[in-house]
């Protein structure tokens, strides 16, 4: 067997880890040790037998409520194992981190997420498009929360939209039921519905992980935007809803985005037309300013004079052509007259001859005659008669 290079071994290990479902999207519990923060967060978690290196990248750290960590904390983290071939090491890239006591809640979240996904509630083909020009928007959230005021500010800055609110509890016992009630009240009465709240702990956001609420969102005929927490937070309604917004403010921006784009496009077109009209007017003014009117009159008179001379020349040409045509016609008439005079008809007229016809056929001699009617043509008239006897 040909020996492998160190790089080849590292690549094989990395590919094996990457393709292993057991090492992707896993949850691990342990005790924090060696925690440091350098923009990103680096630490290890350990138990009685082993140590696992971990990293929380800055993009995932935003919104994690229990950061910074400290050595000795017992936590549950979720993420994927990655391999660093350069030093033949591996670590857990952490996407979620909660104190160990909250790990059971996140486990429930993952189980419900898997169940609803398998049932097809997350499938893209079931999702409805958010209308580009909504006239009526429904909001299901607590009217006392700061999130609704943030949405109102966005709607006030955009085009006129009617806002309908349903005051729902968004935290604690019974919260999911009031959100379901809000969806059912607004369904069919507005063009789009926003459900959501600001950020908080996994317990604070737990109402949006309720299975009954998830099925109500799926069954709603009106498009729904789920806007819960911060960018890093994820809840079941994010996956079931027709659209997910990272925050309530972002949800309001999604709603007005299409209308604002249409308004901006119209403004751009109007500005373009106005600039073009101004440019045409400026160019026309410059063109008129460049004309020498006395010189223009001279040029116009010169064109008229040339046109008159051209007309005279044309008339002369026509007269000459007509004269030549008439001369040719006279010569042709004389020629045809001479020819006609040499014909039998001309000779008949001059020598007193006649032409006889029977049945439309000219009789040239007595042998051609038969008894019966005939017609005749003399120099000065026509005759008709009947042949009674023929002598040859």
C-alpha positions in Angstrom: 0.0 0.0 0.0 1.3 3.4 -1.0 2.0 5.6 2.0 -0.3 8.7 2.3 0.9 12.2 2.9 -0.1 14.0 6.1 -2.2 16.4 4.1 -4.0 13.5 2.5 -4.8 12.0 5.9 -6.1 15.4 7.1 -8.3 15.7 4.0 -9.8 12.2 4.5 -10.5 13.0 8.2 -12.1 16.3 7.3 -14.3 14.8 4.5 -15.4 11.9 6.8 -16.4 14.4 9.6 -18.2 16.6 7.2 -20.2 13.8 5.7 -21.1 12.2 9.0 -24.7 13.0 10.2 -23.8 12.0 13.7 -21.4 15.0 13.9 -23.7 17.6 12.4 -26.3 19.6 14.3 -25.5 17.8 17.5 -26.1 18.9 21.2 -23.3 18.4 23.7 -23.4 19.2 27.5 -20.3 19.9 29.6 -18.4 22.2 31.9 -16.7 25.4 30.4 -13.0 25.6 30.7 -10.3 27.8 29.1 -12.8 30.5 28.0 -11.3 33.5 26.1 -12.9 36.2 24.0 -11.1 37.8 21.0 -13.9 39.0 18.8 -14.9 35.3 18.5 -15.4 33.2 21.6 -13.0 30.2 22.3 -13.4 27.6 25.1 -13.6 23.9 25.7 -16.2 21.8 27.4 -15.2 18.8 29.5 -16.6 15.9 31.4 -14.9 13.4 33.6 -13.2 11.6 30.6 -12.7 14.1 27.7 -12.3 17.7 26.5 -13.9 19.1 23.4 -12.7 22.4 21.8 -15.4 24.9 20.9 -15.8 28.2 19.1 -18.6 30.7 18.8 -18.1 32.9 15.8 -19.0 36.6 16.2 -21.9 36.3 13.7 -23.6 33.7 16.0 -22.6 35.3 19.3 -24.9 38.3 18.6 -28.0 37.9 20.8 -26.7 35.0 22.9 -27.9 36.1 26.3 -25.5 34.0 28.4 -22.3 35.4 27.0 -19.6 35.9 28.1 -19.1 32.5 29.7 -16.9 31.7 32.6 -15.0 28.7 33.6 -17.1 26.2 35.6 -20.4 27.1 33.8 -22.3 24.0 32.9 -23.9 24.5 29.5 -25.5 22.7 26.6 -24.3 23.7 23.1 -25.5 22.9 19.6 -23.5 22.9 16.5 -21.4 20.8 14.1 -17.9 19.2 14.3 -15.4 20.7 11.9 -11.8 19.6 11.2 -8.8 21.9 10.8 -6.4 20.0 8.5 -3.5 22.2 9.0 -2.9 21.1 12.6 -4.9 17.8 12.4 -7.4 19.0 15.0 -11.2 19.2 15.3 -13.6 21.4 17.2 -17.3 22.1 17.7 -18.6 25.2 15.9 -21.3 26.4 18.3 -24.6 28.0 16.9 -26.6 27.9 20.1 -25.6 27.9 23.8 -27.8 27.8 26.9 -27.3 26.9 30.5 -27.6 23.2 31.2 -31.0 23.6 32.9 -32.5 25.0 29.7 -31.2 22.2 27.5 -34.4 20.2 27.9 -36.4 23.0 26.4 -34.1 23.2 23.4 -34.4 19.4 23.0 -38.2 19.8 22.9 -37.7 22.5 20.2 -35.6 20.2 18.1 -38.1 17.3 18.4 -41.1 19.4 17.4 -39.1 21.0 14.6 -38.3 17.5 13.2 -41.9 16.3 13.6 -43.4 19.3 11.7 -40.8 19.1 9.1 -41.5 15.5 8.4 -45.2 16.4 8.1 -44.4 18.9 5.4 -45.3 22.1 7.3 -42.0 23.7 6.3 -42.2 22.9 2.6 -41.7 25.9 0.3 -44.6 25.0 -2.0 -47.0 25.7 0.9 -45.7 29.2 1.5 -47.7 32.2 0.2 -46.1 35.3 -1.2 -46.3 38.5 0.9 -48.3 41.0 -1.3 -46.2 43.8 -2.8 -48.8 46.5 -2.2 -50.7 45.6 1.0 -53.4 48.1 2.1 -54.2 46.5 5.4 -51.7 45.0 7.8 -52.5 43.0 10.9 -50.1 42.8 13.9 -50.4 40.2 16.6 -48.2 41.1 19.6 -48.4 42.9 23.0 -49.5 46.5 22.5 -47.3 47.4 25.5 -44.1 46.0 23.9 -41.5 48.2 22.3 -41.6 46.1 19.2 -45.0 47.4 18.1 -43.8 51.0 18.4 -40.8 50.2 16.2 -43.1 48.8 13.6 -45.4 51.8 13.7 -42.3 54.1 13.1 -41.6 52.2 9.9 -45.2 52.2 8.7 -45.4 56.0 9.3 -42.3 56.6 7.3 -43.7 54.7 4.3 -46.9 55.0 2.1 -50.3 55.0 3.8 -51.3 51.6 5.2 -54.2 50.7 7.5 -52.9 48.9 10.7 -55.0 46.5 12.7 -53.6 45.3 16.0 -54.5 42.4 18.2 -53.3 42.7 21.8 -51.8 39.3 22.6 -49.7 37.9 25.4 -46.3 36.9 24.0 -44.8 35.4 27.1 -45.8 33.0 29.8 -48.7 30.6 30.4 -51.5 30.9 27.8 -49.5 33.2 25.5 -49.6 30.9 22.5 -53.5 30.6 22.8 -53.9 34.4 22.6 -51.6 34.6 19.5 -53.8 31.8 17.9 -56.9 33.9 18.7 -55.3 37.0 17.0 -54.5 35.0 13.8 -58.0 33.7 13.6 -59.6 37.2 14.2 -57.4 38.9 11.5 -57.4 36.1 8.9 -59.2 37.2 5.8 -59.6 40.8 7.0 -56.1 42.0 6.2 -53.6 41.5 3.4 -50.7 40.3 5.6 -50.3 39.4 9.3 -47.2 39.9 11.4 -46.7 37.9 14.6 -43.8 38.5 16.9 -42.1 40.2 19.8 -38.6 41.4 20.8 -35.7 39.3 22.0 -35.4 37.3 25.2 -34.4 34.0 26.7 -35.5 30.7 25.3 -38.2 30.7 28.1 -39.4 34.2 27.0 -39.8 33.1 23.4 -41.2 29.7 24.2 -44.8 30.6 23.2 -43.7 30.7 19.5 -42.6 27.1 19.8 -46.1 25.9 20.6 -47.4 23.1 18.3 -51.0 24.5 18.3 -49.7 27.9 17.2 -47.5 26.4 14.5 -50.5 24.6 13.0 -52.7 27.8 13.2 -50.0 29.6 11.3 -49.9 26.9 8.7 -53.7 26.8 8.3 -54.0 30.6 8.0 -55.2 31.8 4.5 -53.5 35.2 4.9 -49.7 35.4 4.4 -48.0 35.5 7.8 -44.6 36.9 8.7 -42.9 35.5 11.8 -40.8 38.2 13.5 -39.5 36.9 16.9 -36.5 38.1 18.8 -33.1 38.9 17.2 -31.3 37.6 14.2 -29.7 34.7 16.2 -33.0 33.6 17.7 -35.0 30.8 16.1 -38.5 29.6 16.9 -40.9 27.1 15.3 -43.1 29.8 13.8 -40.1 31.0 11.8 -40.2 27.8 9.8 -44.0 27.4 9.4 -44.7 31.1 8.5 -44.7 32.2 4.9 -41.9 34.7 5.6 -39.4 35.0 8.4 -38.0 38.4 9.5 -35.1 38.7 11.8 -36.8 41.4 14.0 -40.3 43.0 14.2 -38.8 46.2 12.6 -37.4 44.1 9.8 -40.9 42.6 9.3 -42.4 46.1 8.9 -39.7 46.9 6.4 -40.6 43.7 4.4 -44.2 44.9 4.2 -43.4 48.4 2.9 -40.5 47.4 0.8 -42.5 46.7 -2.4 -44.5 49.9 -2.2 -41.4 52.0 -1.4 -39.5 50.4 -4.4 -42.5 51.3 -6.7 -42.5 54.9 -5.4 -38.8 55.2 -5.8 -39.0 53.8 -9.4 -41.8 56.3 -10.3 -39.7 59.2 -8.8 -36.7 58.0 -10.8 -38.7 57.9 -14.1 -40.2 61.4 -13.4 -36.7 62.8 -12.7 -35.4 61.2 -15.9 -38.2 62.7 -18.0 -37.8 66.1 -16.4 -34.0 66.0 -17.1 -34.6 65.0 -20.7 -37.2 67.9 -21.2 -34.8 70.4 -19.7 -32.0 69.1 -22.0 -34.2 69.3 -25.1 -35.3 72.8 -24.2 -31.7 73.9 -23.7 -30.5 72.4 -27.0 -33.4 74.0 -28.9 -32.7 77.4 -27.4 -29.0 77.0 -28.4 -30.0 76.1 -31.9 -32.3 79.1 -32.3 -29.7 81.4 -30.8 -27.3 80.2 -33.5 -29.5 81.3 -36.4 -28.7 84.5 -38.4 -32.2 85.6 -39.4 -31.2 87.9 -42.2 -29.0 85.2 -43.6 -31.9 82.8 -43.2 -34.1 85.0 -45.3 -31.4 85.2 -48.0 -31.1 81.4 -48.0 -34.8 81.1 -48.3 -35.0 83.6 -51.2 -32.2 81.8 -52.9 -34.1 78.4 -52.6 -37.3 80.0 -54.0 -35.3 81.5 -57.0 -33.7 78.2 -57.7 -37.1 76.5 -57.5 -38.6 79.0 -60.0 -35.7 78.5 -62.5 -36.1 74.8 -62.2 -39.9 75.1 -62.9 -39.2 77.2 -66.1 -36.6 74.7 -67.3 -39.1 71.9 -66.7 -41.8 73.7 -68.6 -39.4 74.3 -71.6 -38.5 70.6 -71.5 -42.1 69.6 -71.6 -42.9 71.8 -74.6 -39.8 70.5 -76.5 -40.9 66.9 -75.8 -44.4 67.5 -76.9 -43.2 69.2 -80.1 -41.1 66.2 -80.9 -44.0 63.8 -80.2 -46.3 65.8 -82.5 -43.7 65.9 -85.3 -43.2 62.1 -85.0 -47.0 61.5 -85.1 -47.3 63.6 -88.3 -44.5 61.7 -90.0 -46.1 58.4 -88.9 -49.5 59.5 -90.2 -48.0 60.4 -93.6 -46.3 57.0 -93.8 -49.4 55.1 -93.0 -51.4 57.2 -95.5 -49.0 56.2 -98.3 -49.3 52.5 -97.3 -53.1 52.7 -97.1 -53.3 54.2 -100.6 -51.5 51.1 -101.9 -54.1 48.8 -100.4 -57.1 47.3 -102.3 -59.6 49.5 -100.4 -57.8 52.6 -101.5 -57.6 51.3 -105.1 -61.4 50.5 -104.9 -62.1 54.1 -103.9 -60.0 55.5 -106.7 -60.9 53.1 -109.5 -64.7 52.4 -108.8 -64.2 48.8 -107.7 -66.5 47.0 -105.2 -66.0 44.2 -102.6 -68.5 41.4 -102.3 -69.1 39.2 -99.1 -71.1 36.0 -98.5 -71.4 34.7 -94.9 -68.7 37.1 -93.8 -66.2 35.8 -96.4 -64.9 38.1 -99.1 -65.6 36.8 -102.7 -62.5 37.2 -104.8 -63.9 35.6 -108.1 -67.1 34.2 -109.7 -66.0 30.7 -108.7 -66.3 31.7 -105.1 -70.0 32.7 -105.5 -73.0 30.7 -104.6 -76.7 31.4 -105.0 -78.2 33.3 -102.2 -77.8 36.6 -100.4 -74.6 38.8 -100.5 -73.3 42.1 -99.2 -71.3 44.6 -101.1 -69.0 47.6 -100.3 -68.6 50.4 -102.8 -66.6 53.6 -102.6 -69.5 55.6 -101.3 -71.8 53.0 -99.6 -72.9 49.4 -98.9 -75.4 47.2 -100.9 -77.2 43.9 -100.3 -78.7 41.5 -102.8 -79.2 38.0 -103.9 -77.3 35.8 -106.5 -79.8 34.1 -108.8 -77.5 32.9 -111.6 -73.8 32.5 -112.0 -72.0 32.4 -115.4 -68.3 31.6 -115.6 
